[in-house]
Structure formats: structure tokens, C-alpha cells
């Protein structure tokens, strides 16, 4: 008899292979035709090699951004669902994305007058602000990290930041308003590797934490008391889970905007495939989330070509019905 | 005799009644067809048109975004497209209000208050002179309106002639993008007054096949369409910031516009207001694309 863990390992390996396949194949597809021989022809200088520029500037960074954002959001979703012991939790439940969005809205609306440029750093700062506020609220009157208070604080902060976002949009002129709305729909056209490099350290730190969290999260699923009885330092696990998943979410949103549904449908799909053990669910979610978003982005840049379809619309259109189906099926 | 007198009186009364009704009808008709004397414009482009055809003295209110001509600074500001201040509009007792779109909320509310509206929609370049002539009809200023429309048409023609012998650059006209990166680019499609002005100023829109006013495009599309010139419309920026934003394009060195340094960041408001100053906008674009023809 094989151990149930071992039986699921091939599935995780398969998902990894699918992710790699998606990342390798997606740059070959696009709204224009490129000649692969020319892309890798070193005899043509890069400055004048259009095929190579389309491949390396327009497509490859997008595929990598899709993988980074998709994998990160899916993993953050798993951790939040484990931390809050709530299958409906998403990376955005605790206000991280609302904080990030507020930062981006301010950068877009007042961009010309701000000393720094770009929505990415501003959204990261906004995410950090939201995380800090939620944490302080959740720990203010309790020595531990009450998940109920955490959830309430997160939901409240979400609506408060949403109100501030509306206020900033109210002050914005037409053009900025338009761009701000589009930022909220998600966009992986990063056009350079700099945004990825900027987000990478945060994602890497979080992933290291996720590795450490896999086993404690399994025990936490039995309840805080039961986990404590088995020698788990519940408070430190909760704190690590909260900060690492929030950091990961903030970094992902700063790259691609608040792309929805990846953080909730991917973990659930994965649990259907490999069970509930976080040691499998976490890596499998990263691989499936990455592959899923890369494929969604291929649709985003080809369906309405030469126009861009915001990738968040695609994930929502696929994710919404899927999620409802899963909800009804579970009953 | 008595009966005759009675019949006469009745007939006289009838005549009087008919006359009164006729008068009332005529007066009513006169009231609605008479030129409006108190005008509010919630559309900056139309405000400029009204001043240009001499209706300035009749203006009693403008939108919050109106800054031209200077006379509007003294008028009450009544909100914008999304949030017109209906109460203040009503208090000013206008007899004509220029609104965006015939089916807008504002138009419906004003209709309920029995205040006449003049609906306006941005569209092609020909809408500018079309709107001016329609305003002339409405305000009984046909002569001034025709003169102004003709001046604009001549002005545009002059620009067209000026660049006629110049190479027509395939141009990417950008309405906006994320600051500090080449992400989220909004470009002009093949419709709209800016597309039309670009064509007059000697540029061919690289997205003229897409029949929309504006489209969001990816970096791949910039590389695929290979524009020979890039014109970006920006809000007011410091020269330093303009240099930074222009420098970002070096990320796409294969694009001819980048190679030949034909990237122009324009921030003049005449480019975003399709009013009488549209001729200035066309000149500005022509000056940028074809500097040797500059006068």
C-alpha cells in the first residue's frame, strides 16, 4: 500500500510540467506573426530585430509576469484559506488589494505631481499600509491573532479603502479615471523585466515562509486549540501566515493589478486533485495558478487583437461560473 | 333687433375668444422659438463656440472645467459631465442649457423643468463646424456662426496645404499611459476628431483600421505596427518629467519613431477641446510632425 501523499506526487509533477509548457509555448502565440528563426538569430543586432523584440520585450515578460502573479496569488489564497479556516477566503479578503489599489489610484491620478513615478511602488506601499492597519486592529485588544477579528478588520478596511478609492477617482480627470479603472481590471503587459525583479524578493521571502508553513497549516486546520496541543506555536504560525501571504499578494498586485479569482478557484481545484495536505496543495497551487494565468493572458492579448482585453475580465468570466458550480456541487 | 344684437354679441364673443387663443398660441410659439437669452454651457468646447459666435454676453454659467476664453472665469461654475449641479442650474433660470448627450440624466431633468437643452456629442472633426452652425441656427446668429465655421475650415485647409508635400508619417497617437512605464497605452483608433486632425496635420494613424475612438494596446502592437512617429498627449509636466517619459521609449529600439527620434509629447489643452481652437491644435500637430514647414 502506498502512502496517500506519494500517490498525489505525480499530479504535482504533472502540474509543474503543464506550467513549464504554458510558459514556454505562450510567447510563441500573439496578435502578430513572428519568425522564430529571426528571434534567435544572433547575427541581427537586437536594436533592429523586430521579431526578437516582440518575443523578448512584449511576450516573454508577460508570460513570466503571468506565472509569477498567478502562482503567487494561488499560493497566497491557500495560506489565507488555511489561516482563516475559511474556504471562501481569497488573497484579497483582508484588504491587501484594496490598499494596493488605493496606492495605484493615487499614483495614477496625481502621478504628474508626485515625486516618484509608477503605479507599482505606490500599490506596494498601499498594500503594506493595509496589512499593518489590519494587523494592529486584529491584535489591539487580544494577545493572539483572532481570526474572527482579523476577518472583520479586513472586510471593514476593504470597504473603507474602497470608499477612499472612489473619492480619489472623484477627484480625477477623465483620462486618469479611465486609466485607473483599467488598472483595476488587471494587466500583465509589463514591457520590461524591472517590475518582475522588483516583486521577486518579496515573493521569494513569502515562498520560503510558505514552505515552513505547510505542516503547521495542516495542524491548524484541526483548530487552534488542537494545533496548540500538538506543540504548534499557533500565534507565530498565524503571524507568519498573515504577513507572508499579505506580502506575496501585495507584490503580485503591484505587478498585474488586482486580478481576481485565481486565488480562490486554483486552490479549490487543486484540493479536488491532491487532497487537503498543504505540503502538496501549496506547490500544486503555485504551478496550476501560474499556468492558468499565463493561458488567460494569451487569451487577453489575442481575443480582441489589436486591442487588449483586461486579463482580470477573463479570469472572472472563467472563474465566476466555475466557482458557482463548485459551490453547488459541494452541497 | 334685440335678437340680432344678441347674436352679434355672441359672435363678437366668439371672435374675441378665438383671437385670444390665437394670441396665446402665437405667444407660446414665439416664446419657444425666440433666441435664448440666458445660456448655460456644461461643455467646454461648446462654451468656446458660443463666445466665438458672439453669444458671450448671454452666458450665465459654465462647467467646472471651463477656462477659455478668460471671460468664463467670472461665471458661476456648475459642475462637470458626471456631477452637474442641477440646483444651481435651475436657480440661474437659464432658457438654454448645453449638455452632453440627448439621453443624459441632466437632459431628462431639465426637460422635466421645461428648460430647453442643446445636446452635444464629441465625434468627428466635422462635428465642430457642424455644431457651430447648429448653434447659429438655434441662437439666431447664423451669420456669425457661418463666418466662424468657414474660418475654421479655411484654417484647417491651410494646415493641410502646408504639409501636403511632406512625407506622411505613420503615426501612433497616444491619449495616455501609465506614468513611468510603457504600460496601459491608450491610442487613437480610426475615428474621432483627434484622428481627423492628425490626418490633416500630415500623419497617418497606425490604428486607422480599428473603427473606435480609443483602444488599449500592448507593447507588442507598438512593435507590430512600427509607427514612424509617436505623438503623446499629456497633462502639464515639468521639462524634466517630459524628458524621463520620452526616454522610456528607448525600451523599444526597433520602432522607427524611436530610432529616428520622432517622439513628441504635447500637453496643450487645445488638443483636448474640440472647439474653435481646433485649428491651433492642427497647427501644433503639424509643427511637431513637420517642423520645417513651421511658420
Interface residues (C-beta under 8 A of the other chain):
Chain A: X30 X31 X32 X46 X47 X48 X49 X50 X53 X54 X57 X58 X59 X62 X107 X108 X111 X112 X116 X117 X118 X119 X120 X173 X174 X175 X176 X178 X179 X182 X183 X187 X189 X190 X191 X192 X195 X301 X305 X306 X307 X308 X310
Chain B: X81 X175 X176 X177 X178 X179 X180 X181 X182 X183 X184 X186 X207 X210 X212 X215 X216 X217 X218 X219 X220 X221 X223 X224 X225 X226 X234 X235 X236 X237 X241 X244 X251 X252 X253 X254 X259
